[in-house]
Amino acid sequence: AACIFNTNNHSLIVNGQQVLGLFPFSSLYFQHSCNPNCMYVGENDGTLFIRTLTEVPANTELTIPYVELYQPREQRRRDLLMTRHFWCKCRRCSTLLSHSVDRLMDGIQCSECKRGVMIFEETKEVQDINELITDMSALDQEIQGKFAECEACPAKIEVTKLVDVLKAAITDYSEAHIALQRGEVNRARQLMEAYLRTYEDKQVLCPYNTYLVNTYVSLINVCSQLGEVDRAIRYNAVVLERMEGATGATPENYPRLAEYHMSMGDMCLKQAKLKAANQTPAGRSMARKYFKDAKPALEKAFKARTIIYGKDSPRAYEAKRLLDEYKKEHDEFVKATEKKKVSKKQVAAAAAAAATPPPAVMPAQAQAQQQPATSAA
């Protein structure tokens, strides 16, 4: 019974608490996919809703995800095997790695051309969870004596060496996040930014690599805690650029992406209001930029939250409230800016008028002398 429950349960947030529940309808009619067209959402009363994320053609199978989608294929498969007791063979997981976005999820850059990622087509399948539990190296044994090839040049490397690079990256990633869990925020930030210098600036990991993207995600939170909102916004922009740029890694209107759009819009709006109050040309210039960035982020968050959670949901309402606040603040900013422009023009015109000398008045005698002679009648 416990095994059946663990395999088929769904996690929901009810009244602020995470709970697990069985929903026979969803278990019977909605299969897992790593490229789903639906998403399940729990309400505070314990009701489970399943909504389509986009337009779905007739007679198309409806699918939902059981795991986080922006992560390496092997990690998704291991998670599913450990928690759901099956080895995923969905279309995304069955596509050759060289033809799939999954090659980027734990991608390591070619050390020679610095353009392509190194690819090793894994063929090992684990059907029995006991095999993985009793022998955690079951998947690792396949890589012995094998080579990975660059997708962009003839370079090759032993897969074991490639794994060593990835293990080092994971170790450094873990160290930074352990510091964050301990509340050592400043040290965590130092380690995370050093991580980016080591693995991104030196082109060790692919820019879309899960560990790089998740490091940027953590830096959003760290910089927000430290009050460095401008920097948090820059990191948030990178996360959106990477996750949306990895086409096929997440479906349209994916909840995690919606939340990053929401945080982006929220932070930009707050900074726009702060900079607008500065009353300096530099402040107004920054406010203009943040208003510009806030609008599309909030619009995307509102659209996605409406689709995912429903138009009457608290999350959709929150996004709509911020979008309305943006419109109000932006309109007031534009009016104030135009008023300042008019005022400046009036001041400039008055100054120009004051600087212009009045026309010279000629003496009456001189004027008489300049009168043209008239002929006698």
Backbone torsions as a table, in degrees:
resi	resn	phi	psi	omega
1	ALA	NA	-41.4	180.0
2	ALA	-63.4	-38.8	179.9
3	CYS	-65.1	-42.9	179.1
4	ILE	-62.3	-42.0	-179.6
5	PHE	-64.5	-47.2	-178.3
6	ASN	-62.9	-32.4	-177.4
7	THR	-76.6	-31.1	-170.2
8	ASN	-114.5	1.1	-175.7
9	ASN	-77.0	161.0	173.7
10	HIS	-124.5	141.7	179.4
11	SER	-92.8	129.6	-179.8
12	LEU	-129.6	158.7	172.4
13	ILE	-106.0	112.9	-179.2
14	VAL	-119.5	117.6	-178.8
15	ASN	52.6	41.1	176.9
16	GLY	81.2	0.3	-179.4
17	GLN	-113.6	139.0	176.4
18	GLN	-80.2	126.0	179.9
19	VAL	-130.3	159.3	176.9
20	LEU	-113.3	140.7	-179.7
21	GLY	-145.5	156.1	174.9
22	LEU	-101.0	131.9	179.3
23	PHE	-130.9	91.3	-173.6
24	PRO	-52.7	-37.7	-177.3
25	PHE	-61.2	-47.0	-178.6
26	SER	-67.5	-36.5	-179.4
27	SER	-67.7	-33.2	-177.2
28	LEU	-80.7	-35.8	-168.1
29	TYR	-112.6	-8.0	-178.7
30	PHE	-124.4	110.6	179.2
31	GLN	-87.3	159.1	177.0
32	HIS	-75.2	146.9	169.1
33	SER	-148.6	144.8	175.5
34	CYS	-83.3	1.3	171.4
35	ASN	-136.3	68.6	-170.1
36	PRO	-77.7	161.4	173.8
37	ASN	-111.6	1.0	178.6
38	CYS	-133.9	167.2	177.3
39	MET	-144.5	138.1	176.8
40	TYR	-95.9	141.4	-177.1
41	VAL	-136.1	132.4	178.7
42	GLY	-96.9	141.4	175.3
43	GLU	-96.0	166.3	-177.9
44	ASN	-62.4	-23.7	-179.6
45	ASP	-87.6	5.2	178.5
46	GLY	90.4	4.8	178.1
47	THR	-79.2	138.3	178.1
48	LEU	-103.3	124.0	175.4
49	PHE	-109.9	140.7	173.5
50	ILE	-119.5	120.5	-176.2
51	ARG	-123.3	145.1	175.1
52	THR	-73.2	145.6	-178.4
53	LEU	-89.6	-18.1	-179.2
54	THR	-159.1	-178.5	177.2
55	GLU	-64.1	130.8	-178.8
56	VAL	-117.6	121.6	179.3
57	PRO	-60.1	153.1	178.4
58	ALA	-58.7	145.9	177.1
59	ASN	68.0	16.2	175.8
60	THR	-90.0	135.6	178.4
61	GLU	-64.1	135.9	177.3
62	LEU	-91.5	128.2	-175.4
63	THR	-131.5	155.2	178.4
64	ILE	-132.1	158.0	178.2
65	PRO	-93.3	141.3	174.7
66	TYR	-99.8	-11.6	-176.5
67	VAL	-135.7	166.8	171.9
68	GLU	-62.2	134.8	-172.1
69	LEU	-90.9	-28.5	-179.3
70	TYR	-88.3	73.1	176.0
71	GLN	-158.0	162.8	-175.6
72	PRO	-59.3	151.3	-179.8
73	ARG	-56.9	-46.0	-178.5
74	GLU	-61.3	-38.1	180.0
75	GLN	-68.0	-41.2	177.6
76	ARG	-61.3	-44.8	-178.2
77	ARG	-65.0	-40.9	179.0
78	ARG	-66.0	-41.7	178.5
79	ASP	-61.2	-44.0	-179.4
80	LEU	-66.5	-38.0	179.6
81	LEU	-67.3	-40.4	-178.4
82	MET	-72.6	-35.3	-174.3
83	THR	-102.5	-30.8	-175.6
84	ARG	-115.9	-7.0	173.7
85	HIS	66.3	36.9	171.1
86	PHE	-147.5	150.9	178.8
87	TRP	-93.9	114.9	-170.8
88	CYS	-65.0	131.0	176.3
89	LYS	-128.1	30.8	177.9
90	CYS	-64.7	172.0	-175.6
91	ARG	-58.1	-41.5	-178.9
92	ARG	-64.8	-42.9	-178.6
93	CYS	-74.5	-20.9	-177.8
94	SER	-91.3	-12.8	179.0
95	THR	-73.0	140.9	177.4
96	LEU	-52.8	137.8	-176.5
97	LEU	-57.9	-36.9	-178.5
98	SER	-66.0	-18.6	-180.0
99	HIS	-108.7	10.6	-173.5
100	SER	-121.6	151.6	174.5
101	VAL	-63.4	-18.5	-179.4
102	ASP	-61.9	-21.4	178.6
103	ARG	-64.3	-20.4	-178.8
104	LEU	-89.4	-22.4	-170.8
105	MET	-63.7	-36.5	171.7
106	ASP	-126.1	31.3	-175.1
107	GLY	-64.3	138.7	174.9
108	ILE	-115.0	128.8	-177.0
109	GLN	-67.1	146.6	173.7
110	CYS	-65.7	129.3	-177.2
111	SER	-75.0	-12.2	-178.3
112	GLU	-96.4	-55.4	-176.5
113	CYS	-91.6	-20.5	179.8
114	LYS	60.6	19.5	-180.0
115	ARG	-115.5	-48.7	-177.8
116	GLY	-92.7	171.5	174.2
117	VAL	-106.5	154.8	-179.9
118	MET	-82.7	132.6	-173.9
119	ILE	-123.4	133.3	172.9
120	PHE	-129.8	117.6	-178.3
121	GLU	-78.5	101.8	-179.8
122	GLU	-77.5	133.1	-178.5
123	THR	-117.8	-8.6	-178.4
124	LYS	-66.6	131.8	175.4
125	GLU	-119.1	139.4	177.7
126	VAL	-116.0	111.6	-177.2
127	GLN	-94.3	-24.1	-176.0
128	ASP	-113.4	122.8	-179.3
129	ILE	-61.5	-29.8	179.7
130	ASN	-62.0	-32.2	178.4
131	GLU	-63.8	-39.9	-178.9
132	LEU	-74.7	-37.0	-178.5
133	ILE	-69.8	-43.9	-176.5
134	THR	-77.9	-25.7	-179.7
135	ASP	-138.7	88.8	-177.1
136	MET	-65.8	-11.3	179.4
137	SER	-94.7	11.9	-177.0
138	ALA	-56.8	-39.7	179.7
139	LEU	-82.8	-24.5	-177.8
140	ASP	-75.8	-26.2	-176.6
141	GLN	-64.8	-25.9	-176.6
142	GLU	-69.2	-22.9	-172.5
143	ILE	-85.1	-11.0	-177.9
144	GLN	-60.2	128.3	177.6
145	GLY	74.1	8.3	-178.7
146	LYS	-101.8	161.0	-179.2
147	PHE	-124.3	145.0	172.6
148	ALA	-101.2	146.9	-177.2
149	GLU	-118.6	145.5	177.3
150	CYS	-73.7	140.4	-179.6
151	GLU	-78.0	-12.2	-174.5
152	ALA	-117.5	-13.4	-179.8
153	CYS	-148.6	172.5	-176.3
154	PRO	-73.9	1.7	-174.3
155	ALA	-61.6	145.0	176.7
156	LYS	-131.9	157.8	176.5
157	ILE	-152.2	145.6	176.9
158	GLU	-61.9	135.3	-177.3
159	VAL	-61.4	-34.3	179.2
160	THR	-61.8	-36.5	177.5
161	LYS	-70.0	-36.5	177.5
162	LEU	-63.6	-42.3	178.8
163	VAL	-64.4	-36.9	178.3
164	ASP	-61.8	-39.8	177.6
165	VAL	-62.4	-45.2	-178.4
166	LEU	-66.3	-39.6	178.5
167	LYS	-62.7	-39.8	178.0
168	ALA	-63.9	-40.2	178.7
169	ALA	-64.6	-39.9	179.5
170	ILE	-68.0	-39.4	179.1
171	THR	-62.2	-46.4	179.7
172	ASP	-66.7	-37.5	177.1
173	TYR	-61.7	-44.9	-179.3
174	SER	-64.0	-40.3	-179.6
175	GLU	-59.8	-43.6	-179.8
176	ALA	-64.8	-39.4	-176.4
177	HIS	-79.7	-25.2	172.6
178	ILE	-66.1	-40.0	177.3
179	ALA	-61.9	-39.1	178.6
180	LEU	-66.0	-41.6	178.6
181	GLN	-63.1	-29.7	179.2
182	ARG	-81.0	-3.3	-179.4
183	GLY	85.2	9.8	179.2
184	GLU	-87.0	74.2	-169.8
185	VAL	-64.1	-46.8	-179.1
186	ASN	-63.5	-42.1	179.3
187	ARG	-67.1	-39.7	178.1
188	ALA	-59.9	-42.6	179.5
189	ARG	-63.0	-44.4	179.4
190	GLN	-59.5	-44.0	-179.5
191	LEU	-67.3	-38.6	-179.2
192	MET	-68.7	-41.7	179.2
193	GLU	-70.8	-32.0	173.7
194	ALA	-66.9	-34.9	178.0
195	TYR	-61.0	-44.3	179.8
196	LEU	-64.6	-39.8	178.9
197	ARG	-64.7	-37.7	-177.1
198	THR	-75.8	-44.9	-170.0
199	TYR	-103.4	-19.2	177.3
200	GLU	-103.9	-53.8	-177.7
201	ASP	-60.2	-34.0	179.5
202	LYS	-89.9	6.9	174.9
203	GLN	56.6	46.5	175.6
204	VAL	-86.7	-48.6	179.2
205	LEU	-102.1	150.6	174.5
206	CYS	-62.6	141.4	-179.0
207	PRO	-55.2	-27.7	-178.5
208	TYR	-90.9	2.4	-178.8
209	ASN	-55.4	136.5	-177.0
210	THR	-54.7	-40.7	-176.6
211	TYR	-68.5	-34.2	175.9
212	LEU	-68.8	-47.6	-178.0
213	VAL	-62.0	-43.6	179.9
214	ASN	-67.5	-27.7	174.9
215	THR	-66.9	-41.7	175.8
216	TYR	-62.3	-39.1	178.4
217	VAL	-60.2	-46.3	-179.5
218	SER	-64.9	-35.6	179.8
219	LEU	-67.9	-27.3	174.2
220	ILE	-59.3	-49.2	-178.5
221	ASN	-67.5	-41.8	-178.9
222	VAL	-62.3	-48.9	-178.0
223	CYS	-67.2	-32.9	175.7
224	SER	-63.8	-42.5	178.1
225	GLN	-62.9	-34.1	-178.1
226	LEU	-85.4	0.6	178.7
227	GLY	78.6	12.0	179.4
228	GLU	-96.3	73.4	-172.3
229	VAL	-69.1	-38.1	179.2
230	ASP	-57.3	-42.7	179.7
231	ARG	-70.0	-38.6	177.6
232	ALA	-60.8	-38.0	178.1
233	ILE	-64.2	-42.2	179.2
234	ARG	-62.9	-40.9	178.6
235	TYR	-67.6	-37.8	178.3
236	ASN	-62.6	-40.3	179.1
237	ALA	-61.9	-38.1	178.7
238	VAL	-64.6	-43.6	179.6
239	VAL	-58.5	-46.6	-179.7
240	LEU	-64.5	-42.1	-179.9
241	GLU	-61.4	-43.7	-177.2
242	ARG	-70.7	-49.2	-175.2
243	MET	-66.9	-37.5	178.1
244	GLU	-77.3	-25.7	179.4
245	GLY	-76.3	-22.7	178.4
246	ALA	-85.4	76.6	-174.8
247	THR	-57.8	125.7	179.1
248	GLY	98.5	-10.6	-179.8
249	ALA	-74.7	-35.6	177.2
250	THR	-135.1	149.4	179.9
251	PRO	-77.6	166.8	175.6
252	GLU	-61.2	141.4	180.0
253	ASN	62.1	36.6	178.9
254	TYR	-70.5	132.7	-175.7
255	PRO	-53.8	-42.8	-178.0
256	ARG	-62.6	-40.6	177.6
257	LEU	-65.5	-38.9	178.8
258	ALA	-58.9	-38.8	-179.3
259	GLU	-70.0	-33.1	177.2
260	TYR	-71.3	-35.2	174.1
261	HIS	-65.1	-39.1	-179.6
262	MET	-64.7	-46.7	-179.7
263	SER	-65.4	-37.0	178.0
264	MET	-62.0	-49.5	-178.9
265	GLY	-63.8	-41.2	-178.8
266	ASP	-63.4	-48.0	-178.8
267	MET	-66.4	-41.4	-179.7
268	CYS	-64.1	-39.9	179.3
269	LEU	-63.8	-44.2	179.6
270	LYS	-63.3	-41.5	179.4
271	GLN	-69.3	-35.4	178.0
272	ALA	-61.9	-43.8	178.9
273	LYS	-64.6	-40.0	-179.4
274	LEU	-66.3	-45.4	-178.4
275	LYS	-69.8	-35.0	179.8
276	ALA	-63.9	-32.8	180.0
277	ALA	-73.7	-10.2	-177.4
278	ASN	-66.1	-30.3	177.2
279	GLN	62.4	27.1	176.0
280	THR	-121.8	158.1	178.2
281	PRO	-56.3	-41.0	179.3
282	ALA	-65.6	-40.7	178.9
283	GLY	-63.8	-43.4	179.2
284	ARG	-66.2	-35.8	178.0
285	SER	-63.9	-44.0	178.0
286	MET	-67.4	-38.5	178.4
287	ALA	-61.4	-42.2	179.1
288	ARG	-59.4	-42.5	179.8
289	LYS	-65.1	-45.0	-177.2
290	TYR	-69.5	-36.1	174.5
291	PHE	-61.1	-41.9	-179.5
292	LYS	-62.1	-39.4	-178.9
293	ASP	-77.9	-29.5	-177.3
294	ALA	-68.3	-38.9	-172.9
295	LYS	-58.4	-58.4	-178.3
296	PRO	-63.2	-33.1	180.0
297	ALA	-64.8	-45.6	-179.4
298	LEU	-70.1	-35.8	177.7
299	GLU	-63.9	-42.8	178.8
300	LYS	-67.7	-39.5	178.8
301	ALA	-63.7	-43.5	-179.6
302	PHE	-64.7	-44.9	179.2
303	LYS	-60.8	-48.7	-177.4
304	ALA	-66.6	-43.6	-179.3
305	ARG	-65.0	-34.7	177.4
306	THR	-64.7	-40.8	-179.8
307	ILE	-71.2	-43.7	-175.0
308	ILE	-73.1	-47.5	-171.0
309	TYR	-106.7	-11.4	-177.5
310	GLY	100.6	146.9	-174.1
311	LYS	-66.4	-23.1	-179.1
312	ASP	-97.9	9.4	-177.4
313	SER	-77.3	154.6	177.3
314	PRO	-58.1	-35.4	-177.7
315	ARG	-70.6	-39.6	176.5
316	ALA	-66.3	-38.7	179.0
317	TYR	-63.3	-40.9	179.7
318	GLU	-62.4	-43.6	179.0
319	ALA	-65.0	-39.8	178.7
320	LYS	-65.6	-39.1	178.8
321	ARG	-61.5	-44.5	179.4
322	LEU	-67.4	-36.2	178.7
323	LEU	-65.6	-40.6	176.5
324	ASP	-65.7	-38.9	178.1
325	GLU	-64.3	-40.2	177.1
326	TYR	-58.5	-48.2	-177.5
327	LYS	-60.5	-42.1	-179.3
328	LYS	-65.4	-48.8	-177.9
329	GLU	-66.1	-38.7	-179.2
330	HIS	-67.0	-42.3	178.7
331	ASP	-62.0	-42.0	179.3
332	GLU	-65.5	-38.3	178.8
333	PHE	-65.0	-43.8	-179.9
334	VAL	-63.5	-43.6	179.4
335	LYS	-62.3	-44.6	179.6
336	ALA	-63.5	-39.1	179.9
337	THR	-66.8	-43.3	178.7
338	GLU	-64.3	-38.4	179.0
339	LYS	-62.7	-40.6	178.4
340	LYS	-65.4	-37.6	179.6
341	LYS	-64.2	-45.0	179.1
342	VAL	-62.1	-45.0	179.8
343	SER	-60.4	-42.0	179.3
344	LYS	-64.2	-39.5	179.2
345	LYS	-64.8	-41.3	179.6
346	GLN	-64.2	-43.2	178.3
347	VAL	-62.6	-43.1	-179.4
348	ALA	-64.5	-40.1	179.7
349	ALA	-65.6	-42.0	179.1
350	ALA	-64.7	-40.2	179.2
351	ALA	-65.2	-39.7	179.2
352	ALA	-65.6	-40.0	179.7
353	ALA	-65.2	-40.0	-179.4
354	ALA	-68.1	-29.3	-178.0
355	ALA	-82.6	-14.2	-177.2
356	THR	-85.0	121.6	-179.4
357	PRO	-68.4	146.4	179.2
358	PRO	-68.3	155.9	179.3
359	PRO	-63.8	140.3	-179.1
360	ALA	-66.9	139.5	177.8
361	VAL	-101.2	121.9	-176.9
362	MET	-82.9	143.3	176.1
363	PRO	-59.9	153.8	-177.1
364	ALA	-61.1	-38.3	-179.1
365	GLN	-62.9	-41.5	-179.9
366	ALA	-66.8	-37.0	179.6
367	GLN	-65.4	-38.4	-179.2
368	ALA	-65.8	-38.3	-179.7
369	GLN	-65.8	-27.5	-177.6
370	GLN	-88.4	-0.9	178.9
371	GLN	-68.2	134.8	179.6
372	PRO	-67.2	143.9	178.7
373	ALA	-68.5	144.1	178.6
374	THR	-109.9	143.0	-179.9
375	SER	-76.9	151.3	179.8
376	ALA	-71.1	146.0	-178.7
377	ALA	-69.6	NA	NA
